[in-house]
Amino acid sequence: MKHISKLLRQPGFDLLFFYLALAFFSWPFFAKIDQYPEKMFGYIFLPWGITVFTLFLISQSLISSDEDEQDAEKE
């Protein structure tokens, strides 16, 4: 878990995540699903869910890093 937390706190990860999310929600991605409207919900919900979950993990890694810094200052 510490390895994932360290990865999520990297400054470049935010930029990479932004471009990945932008690609997930781009028009060419959705243009292919016009042929299958019944799958539209899954194609929209899955990237949205991944985005929300990743943002949650980023926030948790930042909270844990703040707590680690406070514990180090107390010692």
Summary of the structure (lengths in Angstrom):
residues: 75
radius of gyration: 17.1
end to end distance: 23.7
largest distance: 61.2
contacts: 162
relative contact order: 0.13
helix: 91%
strand: 0%
